[in-house]
Amino acid sequence: MRMEYQKLHQLFMGKLLKEGFELESANLLATIFADNTRDGIASHGINRFPRFITQIRDHTIRLDTRLERTATFGAWEQWDGNHRAGPLNATKSMARAMELAHEHGMGMVALSNTTHWMRGATYGYQAAEAGCAALCWTNTTANMSPWGTHTHAIGNNPMVMSVPAQPEPIVLDMAMSQYSYGKMELLRETGEKLPYPGGFDHNGVPTTDPTEILSTRQVLPIGMWKGSGLAILLDLFAAMFSGGAGTVDIPVAEPNCSQIFIAISPRDESQLQTWTASIRHTMERIKTLCGSHGETVRFPGDRSVRQRRESLEQGIDVAESMLVRVQEL
């Protein structure tokens, strides 16, 4: 069914206020959940909301703590998330990384003891829309196997890169697995297959069936051994710089993830214009080269932008069963 953005936002807002969030925090969280659903990422929007509320009630997510800076090293800082809501911690961490970048040219916040940040692209857009380039990532519970094994020992550790471009920022948001668990859960609900193999079935054969993969939990790393290696290094960097937990020490509920937020600030408006001109030149050149063969180019974030426009014009596409679950919380 289709739902107006404002009504969905108000639904989330009301539930969050009843759980005890202050008005400002409830509004920010409701915006993030509504934006994710609007952009076609229901797996980290309305579909994730009931689990988020459950984690509040079982105290995996804490409402009685604060984000705390624990160390400063010039252009980068360590912060302790103290198990607060992940999107609140991540938003403030990226904002602080941008403040450091404005002062030093580049800034980094290394965050420990934080919960799931929902959709990583949120923080890429946050930086790019403010005129900064950004790189951020999170580690996760052990939900992927190192290449050559069948034992869960590494995370699929989503990573985000973004640059300020016109008319929309370019934002890459990807897990180190070929498909995220949230995407596969969504396709399982709709009875759809993956367009490419995303994991292994019970016979160890690559499959496009999300139900099989979610049963075996044997997801395929991007680039196979390369994705496995990248996931390991992202985890090591996050734990090392934040002083927090690595994947091997993160429980299934992910109450203590480690995250990195890096922002790069232009020197002034003139340099920002130079950046955007360079980006525009590259994008137009790629489109020209591919267009000569009758191909359509998709840049990172294009699909979300198209879905956002459709949602604002026609209403947000939500599963009625999931809407009822949220209403009944």
Contacts in CASP RR format, 6 or more apart in sequence:
PFRMAT RR
TARGET T0000
AUTHOR 0000-0000-0000
METHOD contacts of the structure
MODEL  1
MRMEYQKLHQLFMGKLLKEGFELESANLLATIFADNTRDGIASHGINRFP
RFITQIRDHTIRLDTRLERTATFGAWEQWDGNHRAGPLNATKSMARAMEL
AHEHGMGMVALSNTTHWMRGATYGYQAAEAGCAALCWTNTTANMSPWGTH
THAIGNNPMVMSVPAQPEPIVLDMAMSQYSYGKMELLRETGEKLPYPGGF
DHNGVPTTDPTEILSTRQVLPIGMWKGSGLAILLDLFAAMFSGGAGTVDI
PVAEPNCSQIFIAISPRDESQLQTWTASIRHTMERIKTLCGSHGETVRFP
GDRSVRQRRESLEQGIDVAESMLVRVQEL
1 317 0 8 1.000
1 318 0 8 1.000
1 319 0 8 1.000
1 320 0 8 1.000
1 323 0 8 1.000
2 314 0 8 1.000
2 315 0 8 1.000
2 316 0 8 1.000
2 317 0 8 1.000
2 318 0 8 1.000
3 315 0 8 1.000
3 316 0 8 1.000
3 318 0 8 1.000
3 323 0 8 1.000
4 315 0 8 1.000
4 316 0 8 1.000
5 34 0 8 1.000
5 38 0 8 1.000
5 311 0 8 1.000
5 312 0 8 1.000
5 315 0 8 1.000
5 316 0 8 1.000
8 34 0 8 1.000
8 37 0 8 1.000
8 38 0 8 1.000
8 46 0 8 1.000
8 316 0 8 1.000
8 318 0 8 1.000
9 30 0 8 1.000
9 31 0 8 1.000
9 34 0 8 1.000
10 30 0 8 1.000
11 326 0 8 1.000
11 327 0 8 1.000
12 29 0 8 1.000
12 30 0 8 1.000
12 33 0 8 1.000
12 34 0 8 1.000
12 49 0 8 1.000
12 326 0 8 1.000
13 26 0 8 1.000
13 27 0 8 1.000
13 30 0 8 1.000
14 26 0 8 1.000
14 30 0 8 1.000
15 49 0 8 1.000
15 53 0 8 1.000
15 326 0 8 1.000
15 329 0 8 1.000
16 25 0 8 1.000
16 26 0 8 1.000
16 29 0 8 1.000
16 30 0 8 1.000
17 23 0 8 1.000
17 26 0 8 1.000
19 53 0 8 1.000
19 56 0 8 1.000
19 57 0 8 1.000
19 63 0 8 1.000
20 26 0 8 1.000
20 63 0 8 1.000
21 29 0 8 1.000
21 63 0 8 1.000
21 85 0 8 1.000
25 85 0 8 1.000
25 88 0 8 1.000
28 87 0 8 1.000
28 88 0 8 1.000
28 91 0 8 1.000
29 85 0 8 1.000
29 87 0 8 1.000
29 88 0 8 1.000
32 45 0 8 1.000
32 87 0 8 1.000
32 91 0 8 1.000
32 118 0 8 1.000
32 119 0 8 1.000
32 122 0 8 1.000
33 45 0 8 1.000
33 46 0 8 1.000
33 48 0 8 1.000
33 49 0 8 1.000
33 52 0 8 1.000
33 118 0 8 1.000
34 45 0 8 1.000
34 316 0 8 1.000
35 122 0 8 1.000
36 42 0 8 1.000
36 44 0 8 1.000
36 45 0 8 1.000
36 48 0 8 1.000
36 118 0 8 1.000
36 119 0 8 1.000
36 122 0 8 1.000
37 45 0 8 1.000
37 46 0 8 1.000
37 316 0 8 1.000
37 318 0 8 1.000
38 307 0 8 1.000
38 308 0 8 1.000
38 311 0 8 1.000
38 312 0 8 1.000
38 316 0 8 1.000
39 304 0 8 1.000
39 307 0 8 1.000
39 308 0 8 1.000
39 311 0 8 1.000
40 304 0 8 1.000
40 307 0 8 1.000
40 311 0 8 1.000
40 317 0 8 1.000
41 119 0 8 1.000
41 121 0 8 1.000
41 304 0 8 1.000
42 186 0 8 1.000
42 318 0 8 1.000
42 319 0 8 1.000
42 322 0 8 1.000
43 180 0 8 1.000
43 182 0 8 1.000
43 183 0 8 1.000
43 185 0 8 1.000
43 186 0 8 1.000
44 118 0 8 1.000
44 119 0 8 1.000
44 182 0 8 1.000
45 118 0 8 1.000
45 119 0 8 1.000
46 318 0 8 1.000
46 319 0 8 1.000
46 322 0 8 1.000
46 323 0 8 1.000
46 326 0 8 1.000
47 182 0 8 1.000
47 185 0 8 1.000
47 186 0 8 1.000
47 319 0 8 1.000
47 322 0 8 1.000
48 118 0 8 1.000
49 326 0 8 1.000
49 329 0 8 1.000
50 325 0 8 1.000
50 326 0 8 1.000
50 329 0 8 1.000
52 61 0 8 1.000
52 85 0 8 1.000
53 329 0 8 1.000
55 61 0 8 1.000
55 115 0 8 1.000
55 253 0 8 1.000
56 63 0 8 1.000
56 85 0 8 1.000
60 83 0 8 1.000
60 115 0 8 1.000
60 253 0 8 1.000
60 255 0 8 1.000
61 83 0 8 1.000
61 84 0 8 1.000
61 85 0 8 1.000
61 86 0 8 1.000
61 115 0 8 1.000
61 255 0 8 1.000
62 82 0 8 1.000
62 83 0 8 1.000
62 84 0 8 1.000
63 84 0 8 1.000
63 85 0 8 1.000
65 81 0 8 1.000
65 82 0 8 1.000
65 83 0 8 1.000
65 84 0 8 1.000
66 82 0 8 1.000
66 84 0 8 1.000
67 79 0 8 1.000
67 80 0 8 1.000
67 81 0 8 1.000
67 82 0 8 1.000
67 84 0 8 1.000
67 88 0 8 1.000
67 89 0 8 1.000
67 92 0 8 1.000
67 93 0 8 1.000
68 79 0 8 1.000
68 80 0 8 1.000
68 81 0 8 1.000
68 82 0 8 1.000
69 77 0 8 1.000
69 78 0 8 1.000
69 79 0 8 1.000
69 80 0 8 1.000
70 78 0 8 1.000
70 79 0 8 1.000
70 80 0 8 1.000
71 77 0 8 1.000
71 78 0 8 1.000
72 78 0 8 1.000
74 100 0 8 1.000
74 104 0 8 1.000
75 100 0 8 1.000
75 101 0 8 1.000
75 103 0 8 1.000
75 104 0 8 1.000
75 105 0 8 1.000
75 106 0 8 1.000
75 107 0 8 1.000
75 108 0 8 1.000
76 100 0 8 1.000
76 107 0 8 1.000
76 108 0 8 1.000
76 109 0 8 1.000
76 110 0 8 1.000
76 241 0 8 1.000
77 96 0 8 1.000
77 100 0 8 1.000
77 108 0 8 1.000
77 109 0 8 1.000
77 110 0 8 1.000
78 109 0 8 1.000
78 110 0 8 1.000
78 111 0 8 1.000
78 112 0 8 1.000
78 241 0 8 1.000
78 242 0 8 1.000
78 243 0 8 1.000
79 89 0 8 1.000
79 93 0 8 1.000
79 96 0 8 1.000
79 109 0 8 1.000
79 110 0 8 1.000
79 111 0 8 1.000
79 112 0 8 1.000
79 242 0 8 1.000
80 111 0 8 1.000
80 112 0 8 1.000
80 113 0 8 1.000
81 89 0 8 1.000
81 111 0 8 1.000
81 112 0 8 1.000
81 113 0 8 1.000
81 114 0 8 1.000
82 113 0 8 1.000
83 113 0 8 1.000
83 114 0 8 1.000
83 115 0 8 1.000
83 255 0 8 1.000
83 256 0 8 1.000
84 114 0 8 1.000
84 115 0 8 1.000
85 115 0 8 1.000
86 114 0 8 1.000
86 115 0 8 1.000
86 116 0 8 1.000
86 117 0 8 1.000
86 118 0 8 1.000
87 117 0 8 1.000
87 118 0 8 1.000
87 122 0 8 1.000
89 111 0 8 1.000
89 114 0 8 1.000
89 115 0 8 1.000
89 117 0 8 1.000
89 259 0 8 1.000
90 111 0 8 1.000
90 114 0 8 1.000
90 117 0 8 1.000
90 120 0 8 1.000
90 122 0 8 1.000
90 123 0 8 1.000
90 136 0 8 1.000
90 259 0 8 1.000
90 261 0 8 1.000
91 122 0 8 1.000
91 123 0 8 1.000
91 126 0 8 1.000
93 109 0 8 1.000
93 111 0 8 1.000
93 123 0 8 1.000
93 259 0 8 1.000
93 261 0 8 1.000
94 109 0 8 1.000
94 123 0 8 1.000
94 124 0 8 1.000
94 126 0 8 1.000
94 127 0 8 1.000
94 134 0 8 1.000
94 136 0 8 1.000
94 261 0 8 1.000
94 263 0 8 1.000
95 126 0 8 1.000
96 109 0 8 1.000
96 261 0 8 1.000
97 107 0 8 1.000
97 108 0 8 1.000
97 109 0 8 1.000
97 127 0 8 1.000
97 134 0 8 1.000
97 261 0 8 1.000
97 262 0 8 1.000
97 263 0 8 1.000
98 107 0 8 1.000
98 127 0 8 1.000
98 130 0 8 1.000
98 132 0 8 1.000
98 263 0 8 1.000
98 265 0 8 1.000
100 106 0 8 1.000
100 107 0 8 1.000
100 108 0 8 1.000
100 109 0 8 1.000
100 263 0 8 1.000
101 107 0 8 1.000
101 132 0 8 1.000
101 263 0 8 1.000
101 264 0 8 1.000
101 265 0 8 1.000
102 265 0 8 1.000
105 264 0 8 1.000
105 265 0 8 1.000
105 267 0 8 1.000
106 262 0 8 1.000
106 263 0 8 1.000
106 264 0 8 1.000
106 265 0 8 1.000
107 262 0 8 1.000
107 263 0 8 1.000
107 264 0 8 1.000
108 241 0 8 1.000
108 260 0 8 1.000
108 261 0 8 1.000
108 262 0 8 1.000
108 263 0 8 1.000
109 260 0 8 1.000
109 261 0 8 1.000
110 238 0 8 1.000
110 241 0 8 1.000
110 242 0 8 1.000
110 243 0 8 1.000
110 258 0 8 1.000
110 259 0 8 1.000
110 260 0 8 1.000
110 261 0 8 1.000
111 242 0 8 1.000
111 258 0 8 1.000
111 259 0 8 1.000
111 260 0 8 1.000
111 261 0 8 1.000
112 242 0 8 1.000
112 243 0 8 1.000
112 244 0 8 1.000
112 245 0 8 1.000
112 256 0 8 1.000
112 258 0 8 1.000
113 244 0 8 1.000
113 245 0 8 1.000
113 255 0 8 1.000
113 256 0 8 1.000
113 257 0 8 1.000
114 256 0 8 1.000
114 257 0 8 1.000
114 258 0 8 1.000
114 259 0 8 1.000
115 254 0 8 1.000
115 255 0 8 1.000
115 257 0 8 1.000
116 254 0 8 1.000
116 257 0 8 1.000
117 123 0 8 1.000
117 138 0 8 1.000
117 257 0 8 1.000
117 259 0 8 1.000
119 173 0 8 1.000
120 136 0 8 1.000
120 138 0 8 1.000
120 158 0 8 1.000
120 160 0 8 1.000
120 173 0 8 1.000
121 160 0 8 1.000
121 162 0 8 1.000
121 171 0 8 1.000
121 173 0 8 1.000
121 301 0 8 1.000
121 304 0 8 1.000
123 134 0 8 1.000
123 136 0 8 1.000
123 160 0 8 1.000
123 261 0 8 1.000
124 134 0 8 1.000
124 136 0 8 1.000
124 160 0 8 1.000
124 161 0 8 1.000
124 162 0 8 1.000
124 169 0 8 1.000
124 171 0 8 1.000
124 173 0 8 1.000
125 162 0 8 1.000
125 169 0 8 1.000
125 171 0 8 1.000
126 134 0 8 1.000
127 133 0 8 1.000
127 134 0 8 1.000
127 162 0 8 1.000
127 263 0 8 1.000
128 134 0 8 1.000
128 162 0 8 1.000
128 163 0 8 1.000
128 164 0 8 1.000
128 165 0 8 1.000
128 169 0 8 1.000
128 170 0 8 1.000
128 171 0 8 1.000
129 164 0 8 1.000
129 169 0 8 1.000
130 164 0 8 1.000
131 164 0 8 1.000
131 265 0 8 1.000
131 266 0 8 1.000
131 272 0 8 1.000
132 164 0 8 1.000
132 263 0 8 1.000
132 264 0 8 1.000
132 265 0 8 1.000
132 266 0 8 1.000
133 162 0 8 1.000
133 163 0 8 1.000
133 164 0 8 1.000
133 263 0 8 1.000
133 264 0 8 1.000
133 275 0 8 1.000
134 160 0 8 1.000
134 161 0 8 1.000
134 162 0 8 1.000
134 261 0 8 1.000
134 262 0 8 1.000
134 263 0 8 1.000
134 264 0 8 1.000
135 159 0 8 1.000
135 160 0 8 1.000
135 161 0 8 1.000
135 260 0 8 1.000
135 262 0 8 1.000
136 159 0 8 1.000
136 160 0 8 1.000
136 259 0 8 1.000
136 260 0 8 1.000
136 261 0 8 1.000
136 262 0 8 1.000
137 157 0 8 1.000
137 158 0 8 1.000
137 159 0 8 1.000
137 160 0 8 1.000
137 234 0 8 1.000
137 237 0 8 1.000
137 238 0 8 1.000
137 259 0 8 1.000
137 260 0 8 1.000
138 157 0 8 1.000
138 158 0 8 1.000
138 238 0 8 1.000
138 257 0 8 1.000
138 258 0 8 1.000
138 259 0 8 1.000
138 260 0 8 1.000
139 155 0 8 1.000
139 157 0 8 1.000
139 234 0 8 1.000
139 235 0 8 1.000
139 238 0 8 1.000
139 239 0 8 1.000
139 245 0 8 1.000
139 246 0 8 1.000
139 247 0 8 1.000
139 250 0 8 1.000
139 257 0 8 1.000
139 258 0 8 1.000
139 259 0 8 1.000
140 155 0 8 1.000
140 156 0 8 1.000
140 157 0 8 1.000
140 158 0 8 1.000
140 247 0 8 1.000
140 250 0 8 1.000
140 254 0 8 1.000
140 257 0 8 1.000
141 155 0 8 1.000
141 247 0 8 1.000
141 250 0 8 1.000
141 251 0 8 1.000
141 252 0 8 1.000
141 253 0 8 1.000
141 254 0 8 1.000
142 152 0 8 1.000
142 153 0 8 1.000
142 154 0 8 1.000
142 155 0 8 1.000
142 247 0 8 1.000
142 248 0 8 1.000
142 250 0 8 1.000
143 152 0 8 1.000
143 155 0 8 1.000
143 156 0 8 1.000
143 177 0 8 1.000
143 181 0 8 1.000
143 217 0 8 1.000
143 219 0 8 1.000
144 152 0 8 1.000
144 154 0 8 1.000
144 155 0 8 1.000
144 156 0 8 1.000
144 176 0 8 1.000
144 177 0 8 1.000
144 219 0 8 1.000
144 221 0 8 1.000
144 228 0 8 1.000
144 231 0 8 1.000
145 151 0 8 1.000
145 152 0 8 1.000
145 153 0 8 1.000
145 154 0 8 1.000
145 218 0 8 1.000
145 228 0 8 1.000
146 153 0 8 1.000
146 154 0 8 1.000
146 228 0 8 1.000
146 229 0 8 1.000
146 232 0 8 1.000
147 221 0 8 1.000
147 224 0 8 1.000
147 225 0 8 1.000
147 227 0 8 1.000
147 228 0 8 1.000
147 229 0 8 1.000
148 225 0 8 1.000
150 218 0 8 1.000
152 217 0 8 1.000
153 247 0 8 1.000
153 248 0 8 1.000
154 228 0 8 1.000
154 231 0 8 1.000
154 232 0 8 1.000
154 235 0 8 1.000
154 247 0 8 1.000
155 176 0 8 1.000
155 231 0 8 1.000
155 235 0 8 1.000
155 247 0 8 1.000
156 175 0 8 1.000
156 176 0 8 1.000
156 177 0 8 1.000
156 180 0 8 1.000
156 181 0 8 1.000
156 219 0 8 1.000
156 221 0 8 1.000
156 231 0 8 1.000
157 175 0 8 1.000
157 176 0 8 1.000
157 231 0 8 1.000
157 234 0 8 1.000
157 235 0 8 1.000
157 238 0 8 1.000
157 247 0 8 1.000
158 173 0 8 1.000
158 174 0 8 1.000
158 175 0 8 1.000
158 176 0 8 1.000
158 180 0 8 1.000
159 172 0 8 1.000
159 173 0 8 1.000
159 174 0 8 1.000
159 175 0 8 1.000
159 176 0 8 1.000
159 234 0 8 1.000
160 171 0 8 1.000
160 172 0 8 1.000
160 173 0 8 1.000
161 171 0 8 1.000
161 172 0 8 1.000
161 300 0 8 1.000
162 169 0 8 1.000
162 170 0 8 1.000
162 171 0 8 1.000
162 172 0 8 1.000
163 169 0 8 1.000
163 170 0 8 1.000
163 275 0 8 1.000
163 279 0 8 1.000
164 272 0 8 1.000
164 275 0 8 1.000
164 276 0 8 1.000
164 279 0 8 1.000
165 276 0 8 1.000
165 279 0 8 1.000
165 280 0 8 1.000
165 283 0 8 1.000
166 276 0 8 1.000
166 280 0 8 1.000
168 301 0 8 1.000
168 305 0 8 1.000
170 279 0 8 1.000
170 283 0 8 1.000
170 299 0 8 1.000
170 300 0 8 1.000
170 301 0 8 1.000
171 300 0 8 1.000
171 301 0 8 1.000
171 304 0 8 1.000
172 300 0 8 1.000
172 301 0 8 1.000
173 300 0 8 1.000
173 301 0 8 1.000
174 222 0 8 1.000
175 222 0 8 1.000
176 221 0 8 1.000
176 222 0 8 1.000
176 227 0 8 1.000
176 228 0 8 1.000
176 230 0 8 1.000
176 231 0 8 1.000
176 234 0 8 1.000
177 198 0 8 1.000
177 219 0 8 1.000
177 220 0 8 1.000
177 221 0 8 1.000
177 222 0 8 1.000
178 196 0 8 1.000
178 197 0 8 1.000
178 198 0 8 1.000
178 199 0 8 1.000
178 219 0 8 1.000
178 220 0 8 1.000
178 221 0 8 1.000
178 222 0 8 1.000
178 223 0 8 1.000
179 194 0 8 1.000
179 198 0 8 1.000
179 210 0 8 1.000
179 219 0 8 1.000
181 214 0 8 1.000
181 219 0 8 1.000
184 194 0 8 1.000
184 198 0 8 1.000
184 210 0 8 1.000
184 213 0 8 1.000
184 214 0 8 1.000
184 219 0 8 1.000
185 210 0 8 1.000
185 214 0 8 1.000
187 193 0 8 1.000
187 194 0 8 1.000
187 210 0 8 1.000
188 210 0 8 1.000
188 211 0 8 1.000
188 214 0 8 1.000
189 319 0 8 1.000
192 210 0 8 1.000
193 208 0 8 1.000
193 209 0 8 1.000
193 210 0 8 1.000
194 208 0 8 1.000
194 209 0 8 1.000
194 210 0 8 1.000
194 213 0 8 1.000
195 208 0 8 1.000
196 208 0 8 1.000
197 206 0 8 1.000
197 207 0 8 1.000
197 208 0 8 1.000
197 220 0 8 1.000
198 206 0 8 1.000
198 207 0 8 1.000
198 208 0 8 1.000
198 213 0 8 1.000
198 219 0 8 1.000
198 220 0 8 1.000
199 206 0 8 1.000
199 207 0 8 1.000
199 213 0 8 1.000
199 216 0 8 1.000
199 218 0 8 1.000
199 219 0 8 1.000
199 220 0 8 1.000
200 206 0 8 1.000
200 207 0 8 1.000
200 213 0 8 1.000
200 216 0 8 1.000
200 218 0 8 1.000
200 220 0 8 1.000
201 207 0 8 1.000
201 209 0 8 1.000
201 212 0 8 1.000
201 213 0 8 1.000
201 216 0 8 1.000
202 212 0 8 1.000
202 215 0 8 1.000
202 216 0 8 1.000
204 216 0 8 1.000
204 218 0 8 1.000
206 220 0 8 1.000
207 213 0 8 1.000
213 219 0 8 1.000
221 227 0 8 1.000
221 228 0 8 1.000
221 229 0 8 1.000
221 231 0 8 1.000
222 230 0 8 1.000
235 246 0 8 1.000
235 247 0 8 1.000
235 258 0 8 1.000
236 246 0 8 1.000
237 260 0 8 1.000
238 244 0 8 1.000
238 246 0 8 1.000
238 257 0 8 1.000
238 258 0 8 1.000
238 259 0 8 1.000
238 260 0 8 1.000
239 245 0 8 1.000
239 246 0 8 1.000
239 258 0 8 1.000
241 260 0 8 1.000
242 258 0 8 1.000
242 259 0 8 1.000
242 260 0 8 1.000
243 258 0 8 1.000
244 256 0 8 1.000
244 258 0 8 1.000
245 256 0 8 1.000
245 257 0 8 1.000
245 258 0 8 1.000
246 258 0 8 1.000
249 256 0 8 1.000
250 256 0 8 1.000
250 257 0 8 1.000
266 272 0 8 1.000
266 274 0 8 1.000
266 275 0 8 1.000
283 299 0 8 1.000
286 297 0 8 1.000
287 297 0 8 1.000
290 296 0 8 1.000
290 297 0 8 1.000
291 297 0 8 1.000
311 317 0 8 1.000
END
